[in-house]
Amino acid sequence: MNIEKAIKSLELRGYSVKHFATGAQAADYLAQQIRGCTVGIGGSKTAEQLGLFEKLSEANSVYWHWKVPGPETIEKANAADVYISGANAMTEDGEILNIDGKGNRLAGQVYGNKRLYIVAGTNKLCPDFDSALYRARNVAAVQNCRRFENNNPCKTDNKCHDCRMASRICRALLVLWGPMMGMSAEVVLIDEALGM
């Protein structure tokens, strides 16, 4: 994938972009940037791999339902000063795609927070929208579904069946074409394979 093209495209769409060689560098950067803020984290394997909850908890109030389950945690995360999320896929043209089951992660990316950080490994970059949508549905969503005890058909053959099961975890798709009005947004790209 063309990382330089993706960075330029994201910047043209209104994002700030930081590019790091390692996840450790990115985690240190984030800890420095958001020191003293309330922080919400949306379900993100990348955040887990970077140890962001632990690192950010040293100097911030951090709300993440993966670490402290409950609806009140989700509400506090979505009202925090800063929201951190991953991405299921990104296009070289700067589109950011995420699929969600409850919608809390999508909501945090579009409303209620003053600053948004989307943290992603460069493995999420795709050449175009169709390949990004394929990745979001048939790679990220399938891997996410494997975290739960269910019999969803995607688990058997690693592809989305657009199932109608009650246990379906891919219920909404969000495509960000740019930061929401009034929200400061930054994409943190890391030269590592991270997340789902």
C-alpha positions in Angstrom: 0.0 0.0 0.0 1.1 3.6 -0.6 1.4 5.0 2.9 2.6 8.5 1.6 -0.5 8.7 -0.6 -2.8 7.7 2.3 -1.2 10.3 4.6 -1.6 13.1 2.0 -5.2 12.0 1.4 -6.1 12.0 5.1 -4.5 15.5 5.5 -6.5 16.8 2.5 -9.7 15.5 4.2 -8.9 17.6 7.3 -7.1 15.1 9.6 -3.9 15.6 11.3 -1.7 12.6 10.8 1.2 11.2 12.8 3.2 8.2 11.5 5.3 6.0 13.7 7.6 3.1 13.1 6.5 1.2 16.3 3.5 0.9 18.5 5.6 1.9 21.5 6.4 5.2 20.0 2.8 5.9 19.2 1.7 5.0 22.7 4.3 7.3 24.2 3.1 10.1 21.8 -0.6 9.6 22.8 0.3 9.6 26.5 2.1 12.9 26.1 -0.6 14.5 23.9 -3.6 13.7 26.2 -2.1 14.0 29.6 -4.7 15.2 32.2 -7.7 14.6 30.0 -10.7 12.3 30.4 -10.3 9.5 27.8 -12.8 7.1 26.2 -11.6 4.1 24.3 -13.8 2.3 21.8 -13.5 -1.4 21.4 -10.1 -1.7 19.8 -7.7 -4.6 19.6 -5.0 -2.1 18.6 -5.5 -0.1 21.8 -5.2 -3.4 23.7 -2.0 -4.4 21.9 -0.5 -1.0 22.7 -1.4 -1.2 26.3 -3.1 2.1 26.1 -5.5 1.6 29.0 -2.7 1.0 31.4 -0.4 3.6 29.9 -3.0 6.4 29.8 -4.4 5.5 33.2 -1.2 6.8 34.8 -2.2 10.5 34.1 -5.8 10.4 33.0 -9.3 9.1 33.8 -9.8 6.4 31.2 -13.1 4.7 30.4 -13.1 1.5 28.3 -15.8 -1.1 28.5 -13.3 -3.9 27.7 -11.6 -3.2 31.0 -14.5 -2.0 33.1 -17.7 -3.4 31.7 -21.1 -1.6 32.0 -23.2 0.9 30.3 -22.0 3.7 32.6 -18.5 3.1 31.3 -19.7 3.5 27.7 -21.6 6.7 28.6 -18.5 8.2 30.2 -16.3 7.1 27.3 -18.6 8.8 24.8 -18.6 12.0 26.9 -14.8 12.1 27.5 -12.6 15.0 26.3 -10.7 12.6 24.1 -11.9 9.4 22.2 -9.6 6.8 20.9 -10.7 4.2 18.4 -9.2 1.9 15.9 -10.1 1.4 12.2 -11.3 -1.8 10.5 -9.9 -0.4 7.2 -8.7 2.8 5.5 -8.4 3.6 1.9 -5.4 5.3 0.2 -7.9 8.1 -0.5 -8.4 8.7 3.2 -11.7 7.0 3.9 -11.9 5.3 7.3 -14.3 2.4 7.8 -15.6 0.8 11.0 -18.2 -1.9 11.6 -19.9 -2.1 15.0 -22.6 -4.1 16.9 -23.7 -1.8 19.6 -22.8 1.5 18.0 -20.9 3.0 21.0 -17.6 3.0 19.1 -19.2 4.6 16.0 -20.9 7.2 18.2 -17.6 8.2 19.8 -16.1 8.8 16.4 -18.9 11.2 15.3 -20.3 13.0 18.3 -19.7 14.2 21.8 -15.9 14.3 22.1 -13.6 17.3 21.6 -10.8 15.3 20.1 -10.7 12.0 18.2 -7.6 9.8 17.7 -7.9 6.9 15.2 -5.0 4.6 15.9 -4.2 1.9 13.2 -1.5 -0.3 11.9 -0.6 0.2 8.2 -2.0 -3.3 7.7 -5.4 -1.6 7.6 -4.6 0.4 4.5 -6.4 -0.7 1.3 -6.1 0.6 -2.2 -9.7 1.6 -2.6 -13.2 1.6 -1.1 -14.3 -1.8 -2.3 -11.2 -3.5 -0.9 -11.6 -1.6 2.4 -15.2 -2.7 2.7 -14.2 -6.3 2.0 -11.5 -6.0 4.7 -13.9 -4.5 7.2 -16.6 -7.2 6.6 -14.5 -10.3 5.9 -11.4 -9.8 7.9 -12.0 -7.4 10.9 -15.6 -8.3 11.6 -15.0 -12.0 11.3 -12.1 -11.8 13.7 -14.1 -9.7 16.1 -17.0 -12.3 16.0 -14.5 -15.0 17.1 -14.2 -13.2 20.5 -17.8 -14.2 21.3 -19.5 -17.5 22.0 -21.9 -17.8 19.1 -22.5 -19.9 16.0 -22.4 -17.2 13.4 -21.8 -18.6 10.0 -18.8 -16.3 9.4 -16.8 -18.4 11.9 -16.9 -21.4 9.6 -15.6 -20.0 6.4 -14.2 -16.6 7.3 -16.6 -14.5 5.2 -19.6 -12.3 6.0 -22.9 -13.9 5.2 -25.0 -10.8 6.0 -26.7 -13.1 8.5 -29.9 -12.2 10.4 -28.9 -13.9 13.7 -29.5 -12.3 17.1 -25.8 -12.7 17.8 -24.7 -10.8 14.7 -22.0 -8.3 15.8 -21.8 -6.4 12.5 -24.9 -4.2 12.5 -23.7 -0.8 11.3 -21.0 0.5 9.0 -19.5 4.0 9.5 -17.5 5.6 6.7 -15.6 8.8 7.8 -14.9 11.0 4.8 -13.4 13.6 7.2 -13.6 14.8 10.8 -17.0 15.9 12.0 -17.7 19.6 12.2 -16.2 21.1 15.4 -14.2 17.9 16.2 -10.4 17.8 16.2 -9.3 14.5 14.7 -5.9 12.9 14.2 -5.0 9.6 12.6 -2.0 7.8 14.2 -0.5 5.3 11.7 1.9 2.7 12.9 4.2 0.6 10.7 3.1 -2.7 12.4 0.3 -5.2 11.8 -2.1 -4.3 14.6 -5.7 -5.0 15.4 -8.1 -7.2 13.6 
